Amino acid sequence: MAIYKLLLPKMGESVSEATITKWVKSVGDTIEEDEAVVEIATDKVDSDVPSPVAGTLTKVLFEENQVVQVGDAIAWIETDSDDMLRDDDQDTPAFVNPGSVSDEEIIDQHTETTEGESEVQEIPGVGLLDEQQAAQNTVSPSSRFYSPLVKNIAQEEGISPEELDEISGSGADGRVTKQDVLDHLHNRAKSDAAATTPDPAPQAAWSADTTPVQTAVKSVSSGQDEIIAMDRMRKLIADHMVHSVKTSPHVASFVEADVTHLVNWRNKIKDSYKQREGENITFTPIFIEAISKAIKDFPMINVSVDGHNIIKRKHINIGMAAALPSGNLIVPVIKNADQLSLVGLSKAVNDLANRSRSNKLKPDDTQGGTFTFSNIGAFGNIMGFPIINQPQAAILAVGTIKKRPAVLETADGDVIAIRHMMYLSMSYDHRVIDGALGGTFLKRVADYLENWDTNREI
């Protein structure tokens, strides 16, 4: 037998930590290969961590609601296999306490009995690990580890390194988490307010003192009004939107498109497509194809900003904003959208939409987007002013398709006809995208939709 260390896996380029939300398995439970062991939450999406091996859960290294860094060991699993999968076989680096015993000593300790039967021996070094743990908890503040997310929040909020060192950490080994920093900011704001504001009247005291940043109460009544606490995802969305508006000077352009040919073509092929592929073809993959083509024509739309540097993205990864049943929003990403056929785009869109609604997206499904598309027409809206999804530089929204009278130019003169019309709008970062580029790009997307080949095979 052997002990396998289950690590928190990589979950995308920008994800460095996750919160343990629920242990699906308890110590002593049997685990099948690829069976979920624990549920986690990142700042992007909730998901679970499966076990690459079959065995028995022998130790849990983190409690629920603790923050774990990518690559940290989160649990030990006892397996029957002598062909032990070691840390270096996994996608993430091994978690090693400085000065502790080697990984081989920790994860692969097994000996043969005199009868030839394999039995698990006590893992050496556990006491040493405990000593290292205690030593880490008494390390001076100047040597504390801070995740990139915590450092970014501290920098944006003007928290000095000295002030950051004074914050008590609730994470593993006393590590400071994002929530610790937000709680500190909340308490600091209350202290500043108390220093400059007279004591409030007794009837108003509840507003500042008895409403914590995180509360288990979903809603409370205040007279005829109801105060509803934001859930975790809504708080993240709110913070992200405010950050985007503060970061990018938003400019918007609008165009109108006659998509009659496109609508007629879809109506013609949708039944045969569903019979052949077993799923519907919606307008969304068609819009994404047009956006991908236009980005190839105008690659400086596919950029982001780093200080005074412009990062021109090599890959065209289109995020599609999706509304969840809870009312929250999530943006799964179609990677390399320009390299997919229309059938491939349709299947990718349907897959991500279905998994969004059933809360089965993986963290990597929401990573790496370079441009975002939002179909606000699904709610009957004709146009909108979307907020840029940082760190991208633009987001395009399409309104509902409506039949309207329109003037057509013909060889015999102008005529009025009933056409399928729609509006497209795009918000873009005016630091790097000027009106000429933004407006021309948006018009190019409309041109691809208007000039649709009604004889196209799919």
C-alpha positions as a printed NumPy array, in Angstrom:
array([[  0.   ,   0.   ,   0.   ],
       [  1.025,   3.618,  -0.418],
       [ -0.07 ,   7.13 ,   0.451],
       [ -0.989,   9.455,  -2.419],
       [ -1.005,  13.222,  -1.891],
       [ -3.957,  14.886,  -3.598],
       [ -2.918,  18.363,  -4.757],
       [ -5.018,  21.377,  -5.688],
       [ -4.657,  21.293,  -9.492],
       [ -3.917,  24.128, -11.891],
       [ -7.129,  25.926, -12.825],
       [ -6.033,  28.454, -15.408],
       [ -3.248,  30.961, -15.89 ],
       [ -4.702,  33.651, -13.62 ],
       [ -6.015,  31.376, -10.846],
       [ -3.55 ,  30.99 ,  -7.969],
       [ -5.832,  29.935,  -5.114],
       [ -9.218,  28.44 ,  -4.31 ],
       [-11.509,  28.155,  -1.302],
       [-12.513,  24.762,   0.067],
       [-16.319,  24.925,   0.11 ],
       [-17.311,  21.321,   0.892],
       [-15.618,  17.983,   1.459],
       [-17.619,  15.473,  -0.572],
       [-15.698,  12.605,   1.06 ],
       [-14.883,  12.13 ,   4.737],
       [-11.875,  10.461,   6.339],
       [-12.323,   6.696,   6.019],
       [-14.484,   6.905,   2.884],
       [-13.634,   4.798,  -0.142],
       [-12.852,   6.788,  -3.289],
       [-13.068,   5.56 ,  -6.866],
       [-10.738,   6.813,  -9.572],
       [-11.958,  10.166, -11.014],
       [-14.54 ,  10.479,  -8.218],
       [-15.012,  13.952,  -6.705],
       [-13.324,  14.385,  -3.314],
       [-13.859,  18.06 ,  -2.539],
       [-15.74 ,  21.055,  -3.909],
       [-13.792,  24.293,  -4.402],
       [-14.56 ,  27.87 ,  -5.415],
       [-12.312,  30.331,  -7.257],
       [-12.972,  33.937,  -8.186],
       [-14.251,  32.619, -11.525],
       [-16.269,  29.467, -11.031],
       [-17.145,  26.664,  -8.604],
       [-15.989,  23.117,  -9.371],
       [-14.777,  19.903,  -7.76 ],
       [-11.448,  18.111,  -7.485],
       [-11.505,  14.443,  -8.538],
       [ -9.061,  11.81 ,  -7.338],
       [ -6.696,  10.399,  -9.99 ],
       [ -6.411,   7.195,  -7.948],
       [ -8.719,   4.768,  -6.163],
       [ -8.291,   4.279,  -2.433],
       [ -9.349,   5.435,   1.013],
       [ -9.269,   9.016,   2.271],
       [ -6.978,   8.955,   5.311],
       [ -6.324,  12.625,   6.049],
       [ -7.824,  16.027,   5.242],
       [ -5.283,  18.856,   5.368],
       [ -7.632,  21.848,   5.056],
       [-10.975,  22.679,   6.626],
       [-13.982,  24.051,   4.762],
       [-13.801,  27.803,   3.981],
       [ -9.997,  27.768,   4.083],
       [ -8.078,  29.2  ,   1.113],
       [ -5.603,  26.871,  -0.61 ],
       [ -2.859,  27.745,  -3.079],
       [ -2.508,  25.875,  -6.37 ],
       [ -0.074,  22.997,  -5.837],
       [ -0.794,  22.593,  -2.115],
       [ -1.539,  19.092,  -0.843],
       [ -5.155,  19.034,   0.356],
       [ -5.637,  15.386,   1.319],
       [ -3.934,  11.99 ,   1.652],
       [ -5.367,   8.923,  -0.047],
       [ -4.25 ,   5.392,   0.806],
       [ -4.062,   3.188,  -2.288],
       [ -3.533,  -0.517,  -2.893],
       [ -1.233,   0.094,  -5.84 ],
       [  2.486,  -0.502,  -5.497],
       [  3.   ,   1.45 ,  -8.725],
       [  2.663,   4.745,  -6.898],
       [  1.858,   7.941,  -8.774],
       [  4.197,  10.503,  -7.288],
       [  3.879,  14.283,  -7.121],
       [  6.087,  14.761, -10.171],
       [  3.573,  12.79 , -12.246],
       [  0.918,  15.404, -11.59 ],
       [  0.303,  18.694, -13.368],
       [  1.141,  20.796, -10.306],
       [  4.336,  21.094,  -8.275],
       [  4.589,  19.126,  -5.043],
       [  3.858,  20.848,  -1.757],
       [  7.006,  20.592,   0.321],
       [  7.667,  22.062,   3.738],
       [ 11.23 ,  23.47 ,   3.824],
       [ 13.518,  21.176,   5.721],
       [ 10.983,  18.359,   5.889],
       [ 11.484,  14.812,   4.753],
       [ 11.546,  14.124,   1.031],
       [  8.401,  13.554,  -1.026],
       [  9.398,   9.933,  -1.532],
       [  9.519,   9.426,   2.236],
       [  6.083,  11.006,   2.685],
       [  4.052,   9.533,  -0.166],
       [  5.498,   6.137,  -0.876],
       [  6.294,   4.42 ,   2.405],
       [  5.481,   0.728,   2.236],
       [  7.305,  -2.451,   3.299],
       [  6.782,  -6.159,   2.849],
       [  5.841,  -8.372,   5.8  ],
       [  7.56 , -11.67 ,   6.459],
       [  4.541, -13.446,   4.904],
       [  4.995, -11.413,   1.703],
       [  1.9  ,  -9.315,   2.305],
       [  2.115,  -5.533,   1.909],
       [  1.056,  -3.392,   4.849],
       [  1.148,   0.364,   5.48 ],
       [  3.764,   1.513,   7.964],
       [  3.633,   4.691,  10.018],
       [  4.72 ,   7.541,   7.787],
       [  8.039,   8.923,   9.032],
       [  8.512,  12.65 ,   9.322],
       [  4.982,  13.469,  10.536],
       [  6.348,  14.869,  13.787],
       [  8.877,  16.827,  11.778],
       [  6.06 ,  18.207,   9.655],
       [  4.232,  19.323,  12.799],
       [  7.368,  21.092,  14.004],
       [  7.73 ,  22.827,  10.663],
       [  4.061,  23.824,  10.835],
       [  4.56 ,  25.354,  14.263],
       [  7.687,  27.145,  13.084],
       [  5.851,  28.62 ,  10.118],
       [  3.128,  29.967,  12.386],
       [  5.739,  31.948,  14.327],
       [  7.611,  33.342,  11.322],
       [  8.142,  37.091,  11.414],
       [  5.61 ,  39.097,   9.379],
       [  8.234,  40.314,   6.91 ],
       [  8.648,  36.788,   5.525],
       [  4.935,  36.044,   5.029],
       [  3.683,  34.736,   1.705],
       [  1.041,  36.791,  -0.12 ],
       [ -0.82 ,  35.569,  -3.17 ],
       [ -0.858,  37.751,  -6.314],
       [ -4.554,  38.479,  -5.69 ],
       [ -3.885,  39.751,  -2.167],
       [ -0.96 ,  41.876,  -3.394],
       [ -3.093,  43.414,  -6.154],
       [ -5.894,  44.322,  -3.744],
       [ -3.392,  45.822,  -1.322],
       [ -1.801,  47.905,  -4.061],
       [ -5.149,  49.147,  -5.394],
       [ -6.426,  50.044,  -1.928],
       [ -3.219,  51.746,  -0.797],
       [ -2.31 ,  49.205,   1.883],
       [  1.369,  49.532,   2.74 ],
       [  3.579,  46.437,   3.225],
       [  3.785,  47.258,   6.928],
       [ -0.008,  47.457,   7.22 ],
       [ -0.371,  44.23 ,   5.253],
       [  1.997,  42.46 ,   7.652],
       [ -0.271,  43.427,  10.563],
       [ -3.358,  41.723,   9.098],
       [ -4.211,  38.442,  10.816],
       [ -4.457,  35.605,   8.328],
       [ -7.237,  33.015,   8.429],
       [ -5.73 ,  30.784,   5.732],
       [ -3.424,  27.829,   6.063],
       [ -0.253,  28.57 ,   8.055],
       [ -1.698,  31.972,   8.942],
       [ -1.785,  32.964,   5.282],
       [ -3.657,  36.191,   4.467],
       [ -6.622,  35.6  ,   2.155],
       [ -8.618,  37.971,  -0.034],
       [-11.414,  38.04 ,   2.546],
       [ -8.941,  38.935,   5.31 ],
       [ -7.91 ,  42.018,   3.312],
       [-11.526,  42.993,   2.565],
       [-12.44 ,  42.589,   6.242],
       [ -9.463,  44.753,   7.185],
       [-10.567,  47.468,   4.753],
       [-14.102,  47.298,   6.138],
       [-12.891,  47.628,   9.724],
       [-10.502,  50.432,   8.781],
       [-13.32 ,  52.351,   7.12 ],
       [-15.485,  51.958,  10.225],
       [-12.616,  53.178,  12.424],
       [-12.057,  56.22 ,  10.214],
       [-15.771,  56.982,  10.221],
       [-15.941,  56.642,  14.006],
       [-13.067,  59.086,  14.399],
       [-14.802,  61.8  ,  12.363],
       [-18.52 ,  61.141,  12.982],
       [-20.532,  61.626,  16.211],
       [-22.074,  58.57 ,  17.799],
       [-25.139,  57.584,  15.764],
       [-28.59 ,  57.599,  17.224],
       [-29.56 ,  54.296,  18.848],
       [-32.143,  53.486,  16.173],
       [-29.498,  53.743,  13.41 ],
       [-26.696,  51.874,  15.143],
       [-27.463,  48.562,  13.384],
       [-26.393,  49.873,   9.991],
       [-22.689,  49.99 ,  10.78 ],
       [-22.102,  47.738,  13.76 ],
       [-24.277,  44.663,  13.322],
       [-23.967,  44.044,   9.574],
       [-20.784,  42.027,   8.912],
       [-19.05 ,  41.784,   5.545],
       [-20.043,  38.148,   5.305],
       [-23.307,  37.136,   6.942],
       [-25.193,  33.906,   7.098],
       [-28.477,  35.834,   6.98 ],
       [-29.888,  35.925,   3.446],
       [-32.152,  38.883,   4.079],
       [-33.436,  41.061,   6.899],
       [-36.405,  43.358,   7.11 ],
       [-36.035,  47.064,   7.763],
       [-39.444,  48.611,   7.9  ],
       [-41.082,  47.998,   4.526],
       [-37.757,  47.36 ,   2.753],
       [-35.845,  44.094,   2.523],
       [-32.063,  43.988,   2.744],
       [-30.631,  41.028,   0.849],
       [-27.02 ,  39.983,   1.389],
       [-25.122,  39.398,  -1.851],
       [-24.072,  35.829,  -2.446],
       [-20.414,  35.085,  -3.131],
       [-20.688,  35.203,  -6.921],
       [-22.678,  38.46 ,  -6.939],
       [-19.997,  40.091,  -4.766],
       [-17.304,  38.992,  -7.203],
       [-19.295,  40.305, -10.17 ],
       [-19.881,  43.62 ,  -8.412],
       [-16.195,  44.057,  -7.59 ],
       [-15.184,  43.107, -11.135],
       [-17.603,  45.572, -12.738],
       [-16.507,  48.472, -10.526],
       [-12.868,  47.631, -11.22 ],
       [-13.515,  47.632, -14.977],
       [-15.232,  51.028, -14.997],
       [-12.417,  52.498, -12.899],
       [ -9.748,  50.965, -15.133],
       [-10.982,  51.561, -18.695],
       [-12.416,  54.753, -20.184],
       [-15.452,  53.227, -21.896],
       [-16.514,  54.378, -25.367],
       [-19.38 ,  52.804, -27.312],
       [-20.293,  52.476, -30.99 ],
       [-23.55 ,  51.226, -32.514],
       [-24.496,  49.863, -35.952],
       [-27.68 ,  48.509, -37.504],
       [-27.606,  45.315, -39.573],
       [-30.05 ,  43.783, -42.032],
       [-29.784,  40.058, -41.245],
       [-32.652,  38.879, -43.44 ],
       [-30.447,  36.52 , -45.49 ],
       [-28.998,  35.052, -42.294],
       [-32.407,  34.478, -40.696],
       [-33.805,  32.855, -43.854],
       [-30.758,  30.595, -44.142],
       [-31.03 ,  29.411, -40.528],
       [-34.747,  28.762, -40.902],
       [-33.966,  26.655, -43.942],
       [-31.281,  24.435, -42.389],
       [-32.135,  24.267, -38.678],
       [-34.388,  21.18 , -38.867],
       [-31.951,  19.102, -40.94 ],
       [-29.08 ,  20.256, -38.735],
       [-30.862,  19.137, -35.566],
       [-31.741,  15.78 , -37.132],
       [-28.134,  15.236, -38.173],
       [-26.273,  16.639, -35.134],
       [-28.863,  16.002, -32.427],
       [-28.834,  19.612, -31.197],
       [-30.015,  23.062, -32.224],
       [-28.028,  25.641, -34.133],
       [-28.65 ,  29.05 , -32.571],
       [-27.591,  32.507, -33.729],
       [-24.809,  32.686, -31.126],
       [-22.198,  30.577, -32.993],
       [-22.963,  32.57 , -36.144],
       [-22.307,  35.845, -34.323],
       [-19.101,  34.443, -32.813],
       [-17.879,  33.349, -36.247],
       [-18.447,  36.868, -37.61 ],
       [-16.612,  38.386, -34.627],
       [-13.67 ,  36.003, -35.085],
       [-13.38 ,  36.901, -38.781],
       [-13.467,  40.618, -37.986],
       [-10.792,  40.231, -35.304],
       [ -8.501,  38.616, -37.875],
       [ -9.134,  41.661, -40.088],
       [ -8.48 ,  44.064, -37.181],
       [ -6.078,  42.293, -34.755],
       [ -5.558,  45.424, -32.643],
       [ -9.041,  44.85 , -31.219],
       [ -7.732,  41.63 , -29.652],
       [ -5.497,  43.383, -27.11 ],
       [ -5.119,  44.22 , -23.445],
       [ -3.275,  46.941, -21.549],
       [ -0.36 ,  46.547, -19.149],
       [  0.634,  49.981, -17.883],
       [  1.84 ,  51.808, -20.982],
       [  2.298,  48.582, -22.937],
       [ -0.212,  47.039, -25.351],
       [ -0.378,  43.24 , -25.32 ],
       [ -1.492,  41.939, -28.713],
       [ -3.07 ,  38.529, -28.164],
       [ -2.049,  35.683, -30.445],
       [ -5.117,  33.536, -29.834],
       [ -8.717,  34.545, -30.476],
       [-10.605,  33.279, -27.425],
       [-14.195,  34.482, -27.354],
       [-16.03 ,  34.642, -24.027],
       [-19.81 ,  34.41 , -24.195],
       [-21.743,  35.982, -21.354],
       [-24.304,  33.521, -19.965],
       [-27.054,  34.207, -17.444],
       [-27.379,  31.587, -14.711],
       [-30.685,  30.411, -13.194],
       [-29.66 ,  32.224,  -9.984],
       [-29.625,  35.506, -11.883],
       [-25.83 ,  35.768, -11.739],
       [-23.58 ,  36.012, -14.775],
       [-20.702,  33.859, -15.966],
       [-18.494,  34.056, -19.053],
       [-17.243,  30.691, -20.377],
       [-14.643,  30.943, -23.129],
       [-14.428,  29.333, -26.571],
       [-10.701,  28.851, -27.158],
       [ -9.265,  29.488, -30.65 ],
       [-12.71 ,  30.335, -32.001],
       [-11.272,  31.371, -35.36 ],
       [-10.012,  27.81 , -35.945],
       [-13.401,  26.146, -35.443],
       [-15.95 ,  25.423, -38.151],
       [-19.505,  26.636, -37.698],
       [-20.472,  23.134, -36.559],
       [-17.597,  23.161, -34.061],
       [-18.624,  26.591, -32.771],
       [-22.242,  25.444, -32.429],
       [-21.254,  22.394, -30.401],
       [-18.881,  24.436, -28.21 ],
       [-21.57 ,  27.047, -27.547],
       [-24.199,  24.438, -26.653],
       [-21.791,  22.533, -24.415],
       [-20.7  ,  25.604, -22.454],
       [-24.258,  26.906, -22.176],
       [-25.55 ,  23.562, -20.869],
       [-22.735,  23.204, -18.349],
       [-23.204,  26.817, -17.225],
       [-26.865,  26.181, -16.436],
       [-26.075,  22.956, -14.572],
       [-23.114,  24.494, -12.661],
       [-20.651,  22.013, -14.169],
       [-18.122,  24.413, -15.667],
       [-14.471,  23.816, -14.821],
       [-12.272,  26.733, -13.722],
       [-10.321,  26.612, -16.979],
       [-13.568,  27.046, -18.951],
       [-13.696,  30.693, -17.888],
       [ -9.992,  31.489, -18.371],
       [ -8.026,  33.044, -21.209],
       [-10.725,  35.123, -22.911],
       [ -9.477,  37.89 , -25.222],
       [-12.831,  39.319, -26.367],
       [-16.373,  38.99 , -24.971],
       [-19.724,  38.622, -26.725],
       [-23.1  ,  39.175, -25.068],
       [-26.483,  38.328, -26.597],
       [-28.808,  40.758, -24.851],
       [-31.392,  40.134, -27.563],
       [-32.271,  36.904, -25.775],
       [-34.106,  39.089, -23.239],
       [-35.923,  41.148, -25.849],
       [-33.536,  44.127, -25.605],
       [-32.761,  45.983, -28.826],
       [-29.354,  47.321, -27.722],
       [-27.186,  47.848, -24.671],
       [-24.021,  49.388, -23.262],
       [-21.978,  46.448, -21.901],
       [-19.079,  46.786, -19.457],
       [-15.679,  45.561, -20.609],
       [-14.558,  42.236, -19.157],
       [-11.094,  43.06 , -17.787],
       [ -8.317,  42.662, -18.809],
       [ -9.816,  42.65 , -22.319],
       [-10.228,  45.832, -24.342],
       [-13.671,  45.359, -25.917],
       [-17.056,  43.662, -25.553],
       [-19.748,  43.366, -28.235],
       [-23.481,  42.99 , -27.623],
       [-26.239,  42.096, -30.088],
       [-29.875,  43.043, -29.656],
       [-33.004,  41.158, -30.61 ],
       [-33.835,  40.583, -34.284],
       [-37.059,  42.327, -35.271],
       [-39.044,  42.622, -38.492],
       [-39.204,  46.265, -39.585],
       [-39.911,  48.179, -42.78 ],
       [-36.683,  49.229, -44.447],
       [-35.724,  51.1  , -47.601],
       [-33.973,  48.94 , -50.206],
       [-32.117,  50.251, -53.215],
       [-32.939,  48.342, -56.407],
       [-32.22 ,  48.791, -60.102],
       [-35.742,  50.13 , -60.489],
       [-35.417,  52.573, -57.613],
       [-35.94 ,  52.559, -53.851],
       [-38.578,  50.272, -52.368],
       [-39.874,  49.618, -48.868],
       [-39.752,  46.002, -47.694],
       [-40.141,  44.018, -44.483],
       [-36.656,  43.05 , -43.297],
       [-35.096,  41.327, -40.265],
       [-33.14 ,  44.102, -38.547],
       [-30.928,  44.209, -35.452],
       [-28.553,  46.532, -33.59 ],
       [-24.984,  45.735, -32.587],
       [-23.19 ,  47.725, -29.884],
       [-19.608,  47.593, -28.677],
       [-17.891,  49.113, -25.647],
       [-14.139,  49.494, -25.921],
       [-11.167,  50.815, -23.969],
       [-10.402,  54.267, -25.335],
       [ -6.822,  54.056, -24.044],
       [ -5.948,  51.7  , -26.895],
       [ -8.942,  51.597, -29.271],
       [ -9.967,  54.848, -30.941],
       [-13.35 ,  55.527, -32.47 ],
       [-12.152,  54.888, -36.017],
       [-10.857,  51.406, -35.196],
       [-13.76 ,  50.508, -32.907],
       [-16.412,  51.75 , -35.314],
       [-14.798,  50.14 , -38.376],
       [-14.442,  46.814, -36.608],
       [-18.078,  46.837, -35.506],
       [-19.218,  47.659, -39.043],
       [-17.131,  44.761, -40.37 ],
       [-18.941,  42.347, -38.022],
       [-22.263,  43.684, -39.326],
       [-21.061,  43.273, -42.922],
       [-20.273,  39.592, -42.35 ],
       [-23.789,  39.076, -40.984],
       [-25.531,  41.071, -43.722],
       [-23.67 ,  39.408, -46.58 ],
       [-24.508,  35.877, -45.466],
       [-24.418,  33.206, -48.187],
       [-27.92 ,  31.734, -48.325],
       [-26.523,  28.714, -50.202],
       [-23.902,  27.9  , -47.573],
       [-23.553,  24.226, -46.691],
       [-23.086,  23.182, -43.087]])
